[in-house]
Amino acid sequence: MTVEYKIIAHGNNLRLRSGFLALANATLITCDAGPILFDVGHYCNRVTLLEGLAAQNMTPQDVKAVFLSHLHFDHCNNVDLFPNAKILVSQREWEYASNPHENDMYIPWMVKEQLCKHDLELIDGENRITEGVHYFPAPGHTPGSFALKLDTKKSGCVVIAGDALKYPKEAIAQKCDMAFDTIAKGTATIKRILEMADRIIPGHFPELIKRDDHFTWEDAAELPLIVR
């Protein structure tokens, strides 16, 4: 079966003077292992996530596995919508959630208790979920961040990076912009992703496309606001 992917809930990298408006991308992967959802966002894009699945003629019950890049609230809070899915998260991130960096305010309250209600699989190292879908450690933003590498016929090597590479600034500068592990580890991860990928789905920006050894993008990063 051909590996395919689609961003079904679109992220952005907006912030306030203090705090963030940012939403994370949620990407649906079609492969031999059944539908896999990479990251699930938080409550502000809960309805958007459900609408994105519905647009693919799917419900949360159809998702076979949820791959969480890391355990910050904007990537994992909607995991409760998927009670039938296997949840994959790294062993290192699981440990980190119990003792995060002193400046890391983004681990949700009782996230481990919620995850224990699911069919939870803690992963480590590099391995594959199925043919054409591989995971690998991507430390820097958090110590236990992981990414997925998809081998696709249409788009070549596609890396779904989560916050290991959040937005174009990190790709252009080839330097980690926000680390609760170390900047050095995050920078090494970014350089590895840039070297391997033909396309990158960042944590908080539209898909990046490699052209003439540089990454650019075609889609606009939108956040429609409605005043009521």
C-alpha positions, -999 to +999 in steps of 0.1 A: +000+000+000+013+035-009+020+058+020+000+090+018-005+119+042-027+150+047-027+178+072-063+177+085-059+204+112-037+233+102-012+249+126+002+284+128+031+301+147+013+332+161+021+344+195+012+372+219+037+394+238+033+368+266+021+334+255+010+318+223-020+317+199-003+289+180-021+257+170-002+226+160-006+207+127-023+173+129-014+150+100-033+119+089-012+091+075-026+063+053-005+032+053-006-006+057-011-002+095-043+017+090-049+054+095-023+069+118-027+104+133+004+124+140-004+148+170-039+157+180-038+194+190-055+210+220-090+222+228-089+252+206-087+230+175-108+202+188-137+208+165-113+215+135-097+181+141-131+164+140-141+183+109-108+173+093-115+136+099-151+140+087-138+155+054-119+122+049-151+103+057-137+092+090-145+094+127-120+091+157-131+055+159-114+048+125-080+060+136-058+029+144-029+047+160-020+082+174+017+091+173+025+119+197+056+139+188+059+151+224+037+158+254+031+196+252-006+205+255-009+219+220+001+185+205-016+159+229-047+173+247-073+158+223-060+123+228-091+115+247-111+116+214-093+083+204-102+057+230-098+028+205-064+039+191-030+027+201-011+057+215+027+059+207+049+082+226+086+080+235+098+064+267+121+095+272+092+119+268+071+098+292+098+102+318+103+139+310+066+146+317+071+137+353+101+160+357+101+187+330+125+216+327+119+243+352+108+267+325+086+243+307+050+252+315+034+232+287+031+197+300-007+192+306-019+185+341-025+147+345-015+139+310+001+106+321-030+096+339-050+102+307-026+083+286-028+053+309-065+050+300-054+041+265-035+013+247-002+030+253+031+019+237+063+036+248+089+036+220+126+041+219+154+044+193+147+042+156+123+017+141+094+014+117+057+012+123+051-003+089+066-003+055+074+033+046+067+048+080+097+051+103+101+069+136+133+084+151+144+105+181+143+143+175+155+158+208+159+195+214+126+211+219+120+184+245+144+156+254+119+130+242+106+145+210+102+121+181+095+125+144+082+104+116+098+097+082+075+087+054+087+071+022+062+083-004+060+078-042+045+112-049+066+135-026+097+115-018+110+115+018+085+134+040+094+142+076+066+150+100+087+170+125+064+181+153+082+208+172+116+194+164+112+219+135+085+243+143+085+269+115+107+282+086+129+304+108+145+272+122+149+257+087+165+289+073+188+295+103+194+258+107+192+264+144+168+254+172+147+284+184+132+271+216+146+242+235+138+226+269+165+201+262+195+219+247+199+242+217+228+221+205+207+189+204+178+207+187+201+222+161+216+188+154+181+174+149+171+202+126+202+197+104+194+159+102+159+166+091+170+191+065+195+166+051+170+137+048+138+154+038+123+164+004+093+178+023+088+187+060+056+192+079+067+215+108+048+217+141+034+251+134+035+261+098+024+248+063+044+221+046+079+231+035+091+219+001+127+214-010+136+233-042+172+239-054+185+227-020+164+253-001+131+249+016+101+271+007+063+269+010+033+273-011+003+274+013-005+304+034-005+301+072-040+312+081-059+319+113-094+332+105-108+351+135-145+357+139-157+384+164-190+376+180 
